[in-house]
Amino acid sequence: MKIAAPRFVRDLLAASHTARRRLVPLSAAPITYEGESGAEQLAEIVTAMDRDIPVVVFAPLPADYVLNWAPPGFAAAGAYARSVKRAVEINAGLAQVCRLDDEATTHFGAILGEDYGVRDGAFRVYLPGADPALSDGWRHRYTVAARYLRNESAGAQIFRAVSPRAGVRRAAQSYETAAALLESGMSGEDHEMLTMAIAVADDLERHRADLDQRYENLVEDQQALEEENTRLRQQLSIAWKENALLRSGSSATTPDVEGIDAVDPAEIDSPSTAALLAQDLLSEFLSFPDDACVDLDDLDAAVEARAWGQTSWRAFLALYAYGETLRTSDNAADFWSWCVKSRHPHVWPATPKKLAMSESETVMNNPKLAAKRIFPVDSEVDSSGRVEMQAHIKIAEGGGSRAPRIYFLPAREHGKVYVGYFGPHKNVPNGRA
């Protein structure tokens, strides 16, 4: 069943030429902003402090855009046009979808800053309260074209990002007037009870908002620490290479900074981005098929998405580095021991809260739970294309159903690590989750 905004909502928006919510114009079609003046107009809308409607902005797709792993005959331009159209159909009235032309894209990025801009066919969901001065661009979900074009999933991703907030949007004043008229017909006792209930609800809502803010502050701190962690590990990796060059007597004392060491940690803003980077840059020692990625949209829509993306990238780097060790060493230790003893710049924390090399007997003795540990793998490992994997990395502590997991299989004979699953914990339950 396809998700879509109610037809009457789309019909009303299509029939109106002046529909708007505060400063945001509402339309049943994407609104295009062109040139410098269009960029300024859209920037004013996005940064309006009283805006309570999410605004989704698509950058134009480059004419020479190529999607890796695309099926034969795939046309990126057609997929882009269908994705924008579908995004409007699903989110009409819930969020306004906009498009920029090439000139407007450049000016829009210059006005809002790099952390708030959008480019190369990507889209960004600007939630209410967008303020580039706060450097909190991570709150406004950024999705690269490769992430949504393959399955034309932009509309669903936007819906998951904005729908939880739709329920807290204040009703129009006319509804409050109607409610007051209804209340006027109540008895004194009923009215008093309703007033008390509203007061309690308001107190609970303020408490919830306070807890939400505290949690978001902690998540933001974690994101900053994860980003700095990745940056420091890159510097350590480069230092290792410099040391190796000096030991070899090479006249070149500065290694080429490319590939994984050239990745800007700030660009890793979601689990999906981490997966795409891993597939693109780490394929030499890490096998990571598309069908290993499951329900990443759910992870990308979480408030922890940026922190999870940073941590996932660090995990993929660890698996890649271990795969290289399997390829180059005849007596490589298992992954846990390698993480503890190798002192490699990209080791993963070998603790029970972060890594498990096997599942419990309770899980594996339960046929239904054990079946959840059968994952896709290259036919060079198993001719059936599927194999049991028990070793897994825990991206987030705790057993929450959304906490990301990476299931993997090291293969010494192939000098590679095979990722079979990357997604939320809910798909690999252990009886407690």
C-alpha positions in Angstrom: 0.0 0.0 0.0 1.4 3.4 -1.0 1.5 6.2 1.5 0.1 9.5 0.3 -1.4 12.7 1.6 -5.3 12.7 1.6 -6.6 13.5 -1.9 -8.8 16.3 -0.6 -5.7 18.0 0.9 -3.9 17.8 -2.4 -7.0 19.0 -4.3 -7.5 22.0 -1.9 -3.8 23.0 -2.3 -4.0 22.6 -6.1 -7.1 24.8 -6.3 -5.5 27.5 -4.2 -2.9 30.0 -5.4 -2.5 31.7 -2.0 -2.4 28.9 0.6 0.2 29.4 3.2 1.1 28.6 6.8 2.6 31.8 8.3 5.5 32.6 5.9 5.5 29.2 4.1 3.6 29.0 0.8 1.8 25.7 0.5 1.4 23.9 -2.8 0.4 20.5 -4.3 3.5 20.8 -6.5 7.2 21.5 -5.8 7.9 25.2 -5.6 11.0 26.2 -7.7 13.3 29.0 -6.6 15.6 30.5 -9.2 18.6 32.7 -9.2 19.9 34.9 -6.5 16.6 36.4 -5.6 15.0 33.0 -5.3 17.8 31.8 -3.0 17.3 34.9 -0.8 13.5 34.3 -0.7 13.9 30.6 0.3 16.6 31.4 2.8 14.2 33.9 4.5 11.5 31.2 4.7 13.8 28.5 6.0 15.2 30.7 8.8 11.9 32.3 9.8 11.6 31.9 13.6 7.8 31.4 13.7 7.8 28.8 10.9 6.2 25.5 12.1 6.0 23.7 8.8 9.1 21.7 7.7 10.5 22.8 4.4 12.2 20.2 2.1 14.8 21.6 -0.4 16.1 19.5 -3.4 19.3 20.6 -5.1 19.4 20.1 -8.9 20.9 16.8 -10.0 24.2 17.2 -12.0 23.8 16.4 -15.7 26.7 13.9 -15.5 25.5 12.2 -12.3 26.3 8.5 -12.2 24.8 6.2 -9.6 27.1 3.3 -8.6 25.5 -0.2 -8.6 22.7 1.1 -10.8 20.8 -1.6 -12.8 21.2 -1.6 -16.6 19.2 1.1 -18.3 18.9 3.2 -15.1 18.3 6.9 -15.8 19.2 9.1 -12.8 17.4 12.1 -14.2 14.1 10.2 -14.5 14.5 8.7 -11.0 15.2 12.2 -9.6 12.0 13.7 -11.2 9.9 10.8 -9.9 11.4 11.1 -6.5 10.5 14.8 -6.2 7.0 14.2 -7.5 6.5 11.4 -5.0 7.8 13.5 -2.2 5.1 16.0 -2.8 2.3 13.4 -3.1 3.3 11.9 0.2 3.9 15.0 2.2 1.5 17.6 0.8 0.3 19.8 3.7 2.7 18.1 6.1 5.9 19.6 4.6 6.5 21.9 1.6 8.8 20.5 -1.1 11.0 23.1 -2.9 13.5 22.9 -5.7 16.5 25.1 -6.5 18.1 25.8 -9.9 21.9 25.7 -10.3 22.4 29.5 -9.7 20.0 29.5 -6.7 21.8 26.5 -5.2 25.1 28.4 -5.1 23.6 31.5 -3.5 21.5 29.5 -1.1 24.6 27.8 0.2 26.5 31.1 0.5 23.6 32.6 2.5 23.1 29.8 5.0 26.6 28.4 5.1 28.1 25.0 4.1 26.6 23.1 7.1 23.1 24.3 6.1 23.3 24.1 2.3 22.3 21.4 -0.2 24.0 20.3 -3.4 24.4 17.6 -6.1 20.9 16.3 -6.1 20.7 15.9 -2.4 17.7 17.1 -0.3 17.6 18.6 3.2 14.6 18.6 5.6 14.6 22.0 7.4 12.7 21.5 10.6 11.2 24.6 12.4 13.8 26.6 14.3 16.5 26.5 11.7 19.2 29.0 12.6 22.6 28.7 10.8 24.2 30.7 13.6 23.7 27.8 16.0 25.8 25.3 13.9 23.2 22.6 14.4 22.8 21.6 10.8 22.7 18.0 11.9 19.1 18.5 13.1 18.0 19.1 9.5 18.3 15.8 7.8 20.6 15.8 4.7 20.2 12.9 2.3 22.6 12.4 -0.7 21.1 11.5 -4.1 22.6 8.0 -4.1 20.7 7.2 -0.9 17.2 7.9 -2.3 17.6 7.5 -6.1 18.3 3.8 -6.1 14.9 3.0 -4.6 13.2 6.4 -5.2 12.5 6.5 -1.5 12.8 10.3 -0.9 9.1 10.7 -0.1 9.1 8.0 2.5 12.3 9.3 4.1 10.8 12.8 4.4 7.6 11.4 5.8 9.5 9.5 8.6 11.4 12.7 9.4 8.5 15.1 9.7 5.5 13.0 10.7 6.4 12.6 14.4 6.4 16.4 14.8 3.1 17.0 13.0 1.1 15.9 16.1 2.5 18.7 18.2 1.6 21.5 15.7 -0.9 23.9 17.2 -4.4 23.9 15.8 -5.8 27.0 14.2 -7.5 29.7 16.4 -10.9 28.7 15.0 -10.5 25.2 16.6 -9.9 26.9 20.0 -13.0 29.0 19.5 -15.1 25.9 18.7 -13.7 24.1 21.8 -14.6 27.1 24.0 -18.2 27.0 22.7 -18.5 23.3 23.5 -17.0 23.7 26.9 -19.6 26.4 27.7 -22.3 23.8 27.7 -20.6 21.7 30.4 -21.6 21.6 34.0 -19.5 23.4 36.6 -18.0 20.1 37.9 -17.2 18.8 34.4 -15.5 22.1 33.5 -13.4 22.0 36.7 -12.3 18.5 36.0 -11.4 19.4 32.5 -9.4 22.4 33.7 -7.5 20.3 36.1 -6.8 17.7 33.5 -5.5 20.4 31.1 -3.2 21.8 33.8 -1.7 18.4 34.5 -1.3 17.7 30.8 0.5 21.1 30.4 2.9 20.3 33.3 3.7 16.9 31.8 4.3 18.4 28.4 6.7 21.0 29.9 8.5 18.2 31.7 8.7 16.1 28.5 10.0 19.1 26.6 12.7 19.7 29.2 13.8 16.0 29.1 13.8 16.1 25.3 16.1 19.2 25.3 18.5 17.6 27.8 18.6 14.4 25.7 19.2 16.4 22.5 22.1 18.3 24.2 23.7 14.9 25.2 23.3 13.6 21.7 24.9 16.7 20.3 27.8 16.3 22.7 28.2 12.7 21.6 28.1 13.6 17.9 30.9 16.2 18.5 33.0 13.6 20.4 32.5 10.9 17.7 33.5 13.3 15.0 36.6 14.3 16.9 37.4 10.6 17.6 37.3 9.9 13.8 39.4 12.9 13.0 42.1 11.9 15.6 42.1 8.3 14.3 42.7 9.6 10.8 45.7 11.7 12.1 47.0 8.6 13.8 46.7 6.5 10.7 48.6 9.1 8.7 51.3 9.2 11.4 51.6 5.4 11.1 52.2 5.7 7.4 54.8 8.4 7.9 56.5 6.2 10.4 56.5 3.3 8.0 58.0 5.5 5.2 60.8 6.5 7.6 61.5 2.9 8.6 61.7 1.9 5.0 64.2 4.6 4.2 61.9 6.2 1.7 62.8 9.8 0.7 59.1 10.6 0.8 58.2 11.4 4.4 54.7 12.6 3.7 52.2 9.9 2.7 49.5 10.6 0.1 46.3 11.6 2.0 43.5 9.9 -0.1 40.7 7.4 0.3 39.6 6.8 3.8 42.0 9.3 5.3 40.6 12.0 3.1 37.0 11.6 4.3 35.8 14.6 6.2 34.1 13.3 9.4 31.6 16.2 9.3 30.1 14.8 6.1 29.0 11.6 7.8 25.6 12.7 9.0 23.7 9.5 9.0 24.0 5.7 9.0 23.1 5.7 5.3 26.0 8.0 4.5 28.3 5.8 6.4 27.1 2.7 4.5 27.5 4.5 1.1 31.0 5.6 2.0 31.9 2.0 3.1 30.6 0.5 -0.1 32.5 3.1 -2.2 35.8 3.3 -0.4 36.3 0.1 1.6 35.5 -2.7 -0.9 39.0 -4.0 -1.2 38.9 -5.7 2.2 35.2 -5.3 3.1 32.3 -6.9 1.2 29.2 -5.0 1.8 26.2 -5.8 -0.5 23.2 -3.5 -0.9 20.8 -6.1 0.6 22.8 -6.1 3.8 21.4 -2.6 4.5 17.9 -3.0 6.1 15.6 -0.2 7.4 18.3 2.5 7.3 15.5 5.0 6.8 14.4 4.3 10.4 17.9 4.9 11.7 18.3 8.1 9.6 15.1 9.5 11.0 16.3 9.2 14.6 17.6 12.1 16.6 20.8 10.1 17.1 21.3 9.6 13.4 24.4 11.7 13.1 26.1 10.1 16.1 25.2 6.7 14.8 26.5 7.5 11.4 29.9 8.6 12.9 30.1 5.5 15.0 29.1 3.2 12.1 31.8 4.6 9.9 34.3 3.9 12.7 33.0 0.3 12.9 33.4 -0.2 9.1 36.9 1.2 9.2 37.8 -1.4 11.9 36.3 -4.2 9.9 38.2 -3.0 6.8 41.5 -2.7 8.7 41.0 -6.2 10.1 40.2 -7.5 6.6 43.6 -6.1 5.4 45.3 -7.9 8.3 43.6 -11.2 7.2 45.0 -10.6 3.7 48.5 -9.7 4.7 49.1 -11.9 7.8 49.3 -15.7 8.0 48.6 -15.8 11.7 46.1 -13.0 12.3 44.3 -13.2 15.6 40.5 -13.2 15.8 38.8 -9.8 15.6 38.3 -9.4 19.3 42.0 -10.1 20.1 43.1 -8.0 17.1 41.2 -5.0 18.6 42.7 -5.6 22.0 46.4 -6.2 21.0 47.1 -4.8 17.5 47.2 -1.1 18.5 46.0 -0.3 15.0 44.5 3.2 14.6 41.1 1.9 13.6 40.5 -0.8 16.2 37.0 -1.2 17.7 36.4 -1.2 21.5 36.5 -4.9 22.5 34.0 -4.8 25.3 30.8 -6.8 25.8 28.7 -3.6 25.4 30.3 -2.8 22.0 31.2 -6.2 20.5 30.0 -9.8 20.5 31.8 -12.6 18.6 28.9 -15.1 19.1 25.3 -15.3 20.1 24.0 -16.9 23.3 22.9 -20.5 23.3 19.4 -19.3 24.1 19.3 -17.4 20.8 20.9 -20.1 18.7 18.8 -22.9 20.2 15.6 -21.0 19.2 14.9 -21.8 15.5 13.0 -18.6 14.9 15.8 -16.4 16.4 18.6 -18.4 14.8 16.9 -17.9 11.4 17.3 -14.2 11.9 21.1 -14.6 11.8 21.2 -16.0 8.2 22.4 -13.1 6.0 23.5 -12.5 2.4 27.1 -13.2 1.5 29.2 -13.4 -1.7 28.9 -16.8 -3.5 32.7 -17.2 -3.1 32.0 -17.8 0.6 28.9 -19.9 0.2 27.3 -21.0 -3.1 23.8 -20.5 -1.7 24.5 -16.8 -1.2 23.5 -16.9 2.4 25.3 -17.9 5.6 24.9 -17.7 9.3 26.6 -14.8 11.1 26.8 -14.4 14.8 29.6 -11.9 15.3 28.2 -8.4 15.6 29.2 -4.8 16.4 26.8 -2.8 18.7 26.7 0.8 17.4 24.7 2.0 20.4 24.7 0.5 23.9 21.6 -1.1 25.3 19.0 -3.4 23.7 16.6 -0.9 22.3 14.8 -2.0 19.1 16.2 0.9 17.1 19.9 0.5 18.2 22.0 -0.2 15.1 23.8 -3.6 14.7 26.4 -4.7 12.2 26.7 -8.5 11.6 29.8 -9.7 10.0 31.9 -12.8 9.0 35.7 -12.7 8.7 37.1 -15.0 6.1 40.8 -15.8 6.4 40.9 -17.8 3.2 39.6 -14.8 1.2 41.4 -12.1 3.2 38.2 -10.1 3.6 35.4 -9.3 6.1 31.8 -9.8 4.9 29.0 -7.6 6.2 25.7 -9.4 6.2 23.5 -7.0 8.1 23.4 -3.3 8.9 20.2 -2.0 10.5 18.2 -1.7 13.7 18.2 -4.3 16.4 14.5 -5.0 16.0 15.2 -7.2 13.0 17.7 -9.4 14.9 15.8 -9.9 18.2 17.4 -11.8 21.1 14.3 -12.5 23.1 14.8 -9.4 25.3 14.8 -6.7 22.6 
